[in-house]
Structures are given as C-alpha cells and as structure tokens.
Amino acid sequence: MTVRNLEFLFRPASVAIVAEPDEASRYAEVVRSNLTGGCFSGPVMSVVARQRKLFLLPAGVRLDPLAAVPDLAVICASLDKVPSIIEQLGNLGTRAVVVGPWLWRRMRSNEIAAAQRGILAAARPFLMRVLGPGSGGLVVPAQHLNASAAPVAIAAGKIALVTHSTAMTAAILDRACSKDIGFSTVLHLGSGLDVDLADVLDWLAGDGETKAILVQFDTVPAGRKFMSAARAAARHKPVVAIRGRTLAGDGDAGFPPDEVYEAALRRAGWVSVDTLGGVFEAIEGMARMRPLRGERLTILANGHGLGRIAGETLLRSGGKLGKLSRETSKRLEGLLQTRSALSNPIALPADVTVRQWAAALACVLADGGTQNVLTVCSPSPFAPGPQVAEAICKVSRESERNVFTCWVGGKSMLAAQRVAAEHGVISHESPERAIAVFLGVLSYLHNRRLLLQLPASRAEDFAPDLAAARSAVGEAVAARAGSLSVAQARRLLAAYGIVLAAHPVSSSIEAAILAADEVGYPVDLALVGGGSADCAAAAVELRSPADIRLAARGLRGALRTQQAAARVGGYRVRPSAARSGAPPLRFGVAVDAVFGPLILFGPAARSGSSAGRVVVALPPLNLTLARDLVARSGILAKLPDESRSELQTAAGQALVRLSQLLTDNDEVVSVELDPLHVERNGVFAIDACIGIASHPPALAGHRFAIRPYPKELEQPLEWQGRRLSIRPIRPEDESLLGELLHSLAPEDSRMRFFDSIRSLPRARLARFAQIDYDREMALVAIENAGVAGERVLGEVRAVSEPGKAVADFAIVVASEIKGMGLGTALLQSLVRYCRSEGIGELRGETLDGNLRMQGLARRLGFAQRSGADRGTVDLRLTLGGSAAA
C-alpha cells in the first residue's frame, strides 16, 4: 500500500503515447486527441514500438528514440509486448505508465496471465507505477491532463471518480456534463495489477482539489489493505460507492454474500448506492449539497396528495418529519389566506402563486426548528414551473439549510429542473428519489460516526478469564480436534461471560414433561440418540404436556422412517424463547476470504420467525457498534419500549464479548450460538458449535480487516517528577494535538515541518489524529492537568511502507520542555513498537541546523548522512526486523 511515484501518474510534466506501427490503435488516437485538445502544458510525444527481428524471427520490440524522458507513458500495444516496453521506459527514467485495453481479445487467458507477471517483473526494479492493464486512462482537469479515452470534455470540479467499468465511466461523465458538474480526477483502474483502488484512495485522501469521492467497483482482492485506505479517505471526505451485486462470499455461513461488503462499507464510513440513477443523484448531491443541519425534513407541496405521498415515503423509509412552531403555522395561514390548520407536510393551495411559493418557503426556512426542506411542485396554470424554480432558488441562496426540489410531471417541469440546476439547487423528478438522496446523506453521517469508533484490543468494561479460555482452546489444539467439545465450549464462553445453558437428558416422556414444567413453556423437544447427541429434527414452540407427548410420537416415527436401526436414548427439553419476551437469536462467526472474521447476528435458524434479518459486522466491536448491529437486524424492534433498550444493550454487550473472544483467540475460526436467548441480565446460548484452526495464520487481532486500538501499547511514564502516560493517538486527541502545534516556538515549528507552521488545516489535523493502526502509529505523551484537562506534551509517529521494510518517523515536543528527556522516551517507545512489528528500518529527515534532534538520534544508534535535499540530514536505524531479513 503506497502512493510512491504516483505523482508521475497524477501530475506528470510530460507524456508519451507508445503504439505499434503495424496495428492502427484507435485507443492511441483518442488519447492523443484528448491530450492535445485538453491543452496539456507539457510535451506530448508519440513513440513507435517497432518489432525487432533476429535472423528474421520476432525478438521483442524496440522504442524509437524520444526527444525527452516522459514522466508518464500511455502504452497502446498488445499485452505480450508491454513488459519489454516498460523495461525500456524504466531504463530511460519513466516512473508511471498507463496500459490500455488494446488487443486483449487476441490472447488466451494463460497468455494474459504470463504477460501480467512479466509487467510486474519489468516495473519492479524501477519502482514504476502501472495503471491497468485494460485501463481507460485518467483525467486531472486542473492539470489539463486528459490521458484517457473519455468521450466527453470534463470540466474541473471537486469530485473524484474512480471506476472499474469503462461503460459506467462514460455514462457518469456524460450525465455530469449535462448537469454542468466537474471533477477533480477521473480514473479507470482496469485490472488493478499494480495501482489498485486502495492506492488511488490514499492519493485522493491527500489531494487538496478533491472534496468528495465516487467509487464504482465489484470486489477487492485484499480486505485489510482496502479497509485501511477506505477508512483513511472517509475520515476527511465523503465517499459514495456503487457496487455490482455479484460479490465475494459463498453464503455457506447463512448470510447474504452482499452483506459482507455492506458491512465493510458501513465500517469504512462510506455510503453505497445500487442503481445507476442513484449514482447520478449522488454526483449531483455531492456537487451541490450543503452540510445537513439535522435529520428532520419539512415538506412543501402544491397539493394535499403530493405532500401526503412524500410524507408517507419519508416515514416508511425510516425518516423523520420536522415540526413547525405554532407561530410559523399561523404566519403561513396568513400568507396563504387559509383557515385550515397547517402541519408538515404543508399543502399549499391549488391556486398558489409564485410570490406565495417564495413567501411560504422563506417563512419555513426562518423557523428555528426547520432543518431541511423538500419542495414538491407539479404543473399549475397559476405558477409556471420555471418561475417557481427561480423564486425557490432565490430564497434558498439566502439560507444555510438544504432545500431539495422536486418537479413532478413531464415536459413543462424539465425547464424548471434546468433552472434549479443552473442555480446549483438539488432537483429531482419524484419525491421518492429526493427522499432517497436525503436519507442517503443521513446514512453517510451515521456511518461516519461508526468510522470514528475505536474498539480496543483489550476489554475495557469486563475482565475475561484468559487462562480459562486458553486452557479450553489449548486442549482442543493439542488433540488436533477441528472443534471444541461441549464442555470446552462452555468453558471458553464462560470466560467471556456468555452462558452455555445445560439441559440434561430426560429418560422418559414423563421426565421430559417435568423438565418442561421447570423450564417454563413454550419449549423445544429433541430426541437424543444413543451417543447422547441430539437428532437433527426437533419440535418447537410446544405449549403443554399434550403437545410434548404428541411431538415425541411424531419425532420417533419420523426417526424410524429415516433410520430403522436408530435408537432413542432420551429427550432434551429446552426453552423456546427468552423469559424477557425477546425472540430466539443467533450469534455467529464466519471467516470471509477477503475480509477475514465476521460477526453475524440474526434470528435463530429454527425460530420460524419472519421478524428481522441476519446482519454482519467486521470485528472488533465496542458497544456502540454492537448496538448498531442489533438495531440493523430489526429483530428486537417490535418489543415494548420499556424493555427494548435494555435487551439491545444486553445483546450488544454479549456481541462485544464475542468480539473480544476472537481478538484473544486466533485459533477460533467459527462460532455458532443458535438458538440464544437474551435476558436483561445477559444472554444464554442453548446450542454452541465452535470451530478452531490448529495453526492460525496471525496473532493479536492482525487477522481482522480493521486493526483494534492497540491498548497494550499504553504505558505510564514517570518524568521530571510528573506522571504522564504514553499511548497511541485517538481521534479525540485532535484538539489537544492542535494546541501542541500552536504552542510551538516558530523555530521549533520550522524544525518539525521545515516551515514556520503553528497551525494546520482542520482536515490535515484530523488526519494526524485519526490514523489506521495497521499502516501508521502515533504515540502521544499525555499529562492530566487536573481541572484544565489533558494536555499533549509530545508526539512521535511512524508510517510504514508496504511489506514494512521501512518506516518514516517524525517527532515533536512542546517548546518549553525540549531537552528534558521526553523526546528520548517517546522515540525509544516508537523504536520498540517498530521492532515488535517486524519493521526493518526506521528512517527520518531533519534540518542540518537541528543539532538537538541529531544528538538524540545519535544516542539511540541512528546513522547520519547528508540528505537528498540540500540542508537536510538523513537519519536511519536498522532494527533487524523480519521485514529486513
């Protein structure tokens, strides 16, 4: 995962188009035309890749001489010739190429695979970045760079578009052009052989021209890499995804495969759409929408029917109507000259005029309780649509609130939509689509709150019995068993506060009835075979002794029919439902090939209930994330209000404990707690099946797609008679970090940033505080100043390259305490962390005048030499990690 050399792709000073002379490349012609037509300021070179021959036999290709070394080359040649072209370009000094889609149709799949391996091997020695093969190119309008086959002119804007589909790209660009919407970047990934979606997201996250990102993709090859980049991008910019519906996952775990990607995107802080129309609306919303002021919507419509349809659609979709104050309602009644009491949705009279439309909207926007407004207008002889649009746009410009406009009808309403678009106001053709966009934005805000959740690697509100857990798992591993026994599963679950209920076997029907009286009706009844294992079939929801006797006869008869020699050893009676009234649940764990462990929550398989659905989350979980998972399932939604919140919390706490079980025990690869009953005092599993792997591939939560907050790195520090703590940075440290940087003396700021910066833009400061612990580590020294609160006295961070061969570090300490040893303590902590992560080398850069930093580095064993830039010193420490071997 790296943005190394991507500046040559996105910001080239010169471009070459490489094509074969014997194959007329329409792709090359289009790219050349777009480059010259886009007024690219640098040299554009056309290069011929000629077929070489040795003794009259083909022997690779040779590039014609170039007038200069191109930063970027667009290769339009058959795939088998591309490795040779890349090698020659690399020797010249080119560091980025786009490999187009030319001539793929003439190659077999094994030939394509061999060529792709050759491309990577040829590019690797030069650290050359390869976009494609099969890429339609990229466009960066602010750079006047159009190295693509885009069929329309692309205006500069603030939205970045990244796609896997050339047809989708063309459709989106054409629609955006018709709406006068521009882009900061347009990029088609192709096969993503080298530059993949995660790399592009990393670049766009730091691109000042990009304010929002739209991504079209189907699957990703590496879940952890994708999640790291996706979360980093969404921390600073809205990201909307459109995905195909044929996704990874085999569905054997009992949940829809698409749920995995939905869970990943929610946890990344993205919002997803699943229709092309939704994409177009998302683009317009991203270009025109202001920050939402709340979650409620006030609807104005010229007619009761339209307003009622819009209001019902909003409520049915889970939205909330705004509430008008009594004063606003009275003022509206006077403006509209009506004696009818007005409420939301507000029905304007059929003969409403343009002036009344404007006055009513202004009145609603002036109401202190108004958060967002939707206007719904149909054709009227008293108020022509274009004139209404002009009036609405004029009023909207004077308010900070979002005004969504909807123009219902046909040809006469198209002109109104054009007027709204020209004024930068969001317009739609139906109330349903307008409300879908509004709720989509609310979904984004909700997902962004989930993004900021940082579950820790160690339990914070309970203490699991780790010794008991390791004992239970260790026994099964030593026995080379593929799963835990019932006794081992009970011990493991008990170590995390989850009870696996014991229901003894009854030897007779009468004994089973006595057991049911003790458990409480309704009950489930299962036959127990000779080996003390329950038979597959069971009778559920039995409510009386008579039901038990009848069910027992039916189960025995069915068993004799299926297995004539089978012997019934007894009967097991279990409660059908929780005493709390909550339906039986299912907790599960499955491992996805892309995203690793997943936690499942849904209705019990045998419950027969139609309430709720199976939902999925990526661990680790905290209570906020777990409660969100429970709420999404809808299983407990119909419970009485007085008990629902308590039971949601109880289920959520149990899910957090299940997540901690996965964090602590990498051997656990599957869990099935089904059925499970939730009570106010906890959960009780009725059945449990826990699968294990004898040789887990990773340790300490590293198998998760999202790395937990590394609580184990927290440490106390006695320093200069003061008690500090050194810990990983958290998002809430953003303001504290800003205060530290603002307090720096100008000279100290220059030493840290190579410039006298005393404050950072909020987006950059947020990025410093909201890190992904898998790729980056920042340790802060915190002092609790009592009433004044906490204070950050120093910060040190390291950002590792792919494979963790090298990590770059930087350090800063408050100006008034420099030279007192805190910098040494921080850097020593970072060195220990980097060693534990297997990082091979720690690398830094300082100004040659920063003698204090050079002395600190020397004491810790860093080698020093002149830096690549004049006036700098390069600092390097070999750590001897596994990555360096």
C-alpha angles and dihedrals in degrees: 000000000000145000091210111147092356088122087074088057099045100028108030120166092204137019133203126196111210117198139159116253095218095053116061101221114206088186091058091049093052093047091049091049093048093048094051094038091052091060095240105192099214131071117291111203129192111211128189119216103207125199111248121212132204115196087346091305125115111264108174129281135296125209119228113241116282125221090221140359109272118222089209130027126194107208117207102179140108111286097244090062096048098084091058091047091050092050092052092046090048091053089053092052104260111147105184135042138179113214108204130209097259120144099351090133091069095060134080120233094254090051091051091050091050091049092050091053088050092051093054092046092050095047098044100076091054097041084236116172117227123201108197143320095228094022121153088211133241140279127208105179096188088059092044085238117147105164092158145090092244109154096213136049111262120216124213115264144140101266123093117208120201119178145169094205125072091197091052090048092052093048094048093047093049092050092046091050091054089053094046091243118150136200137224092208137001116192134172111203101200110190093340093227093160112351102052135175093274092054092050092048090052091053095046092048088065097038111112093202093059118081099164136018131216116194129188115192143136107205140353125220099218120037098194095048091047094047092049093053095038093054092045091053095045093051089073108019138035111257123196121190132198113194137185116242099234099086142158120284131078098227093229091125090067101256132101110267091226089062089072094061092041089054091048094050093047091051090047090056094246129133120220134209125193105199134066089234088055089054092053091049091046090054092051092046092050091050099045111022124109122210110287115249094206146326100275128094129207115204127208117186134168093235141027094246096054092045092049093050091050093047094048091048091052095049094042089054093052098261128136130235119227121241122234120218118242090246092054092049091052092047091050091050089056094046093049094038094230132138093204115107108249124219137159118317088048112213110208115206118267091246094050112152130220089253091052091048090056094044093048093049092047090050093051093046090052091057110105091221095054112109106164133359134212119195117199115194130179127184114292133176089216098052117029112216098238091051091048088050091052091050094047092048092050092052092043092056090060094056133069092214124096116256114197113197127205124191111195117196139043138280097349091056095051090074090053090052090052091051091051091048092050089054093048095248119141111250134184139181097229139024090239093061094044091052091046090056092046092051090044089060090049088051089053092052090048092049091048089057088053089050091061093055112109113193110198128236089235127053112261104186102034138031114231118208096245094178092056091045094050091047093054094046093041093056091055093045091050090050090049089234119161093217142019121264117241090260093049092047090051091052094047094049092044089055087065098041097259114129120218101202119227117222112181122220116260114218096211143022092255091052089049090053091051089050090051091052088054095045095043129237139312098054140171120231126206131178116237117217128218091274092057091252121130116249115242096249121073138171116233138198096023110173107183144024088260090056090052094051092047093046092048092054091048094049092048092049092049091048092052090050093051099036114019093187096047117121125211111226098182146302132281119208121196133171113266095212142010120272087236090069093246115138118250112276140205126224117188146167124207133168118235118207092231107029101030122218118020130189117221128201127181148109118317113269094237097039094094088212119147091199116108133352140244112273132184136217135184114237144264098073134186124190094272092054092042093051089050089054091051092048093050091055091059090210096126096034095103096052118109114277093242093061104027097078093048093049093046088054092048091050091044093052090051090051090052089053091049088052090051090050089058092047093053099040115048090177091070107094103161137023129183117183102174123182104020126172123213120211131173090260097049142291132301120203115212097190129019134186118178121184123201139192118221093212111035114198097224142022141221099019095309090125091067119097086228117045115226122241100276098238090167088073093064110110137169119239129201105207129168090337091307127112112231135165127221113208142148114281119260131202092254088062090072095101093042090052089048090053091052093052092045090053094055119113111244092250092050090049090052091052092052101039100020085240137067096262115156097170135028131213110268093245091056093044090050089051090054091052099039104059135160106240092210095066103021140031127198120181120196130196106225127196120192104222095189113230090009090060128223126338131196109226097177145355136202127182142180129199115199128212123229111293089020093254091137136016125193116219138196132182138194132182129188109272096236094057102039115131093029097103103262092111090054092052092049096047092046089054090051092049091052091050093049091050091051089052092054094245109165102208137012113213133187143163130217138172115268089240093059095095093160092059091045091052092050091050091048092053090053094050102260116156114228133207139152112291128238090253121062114262095022134110123215116222121198133175121185108218099184092227124161090261091062095052 
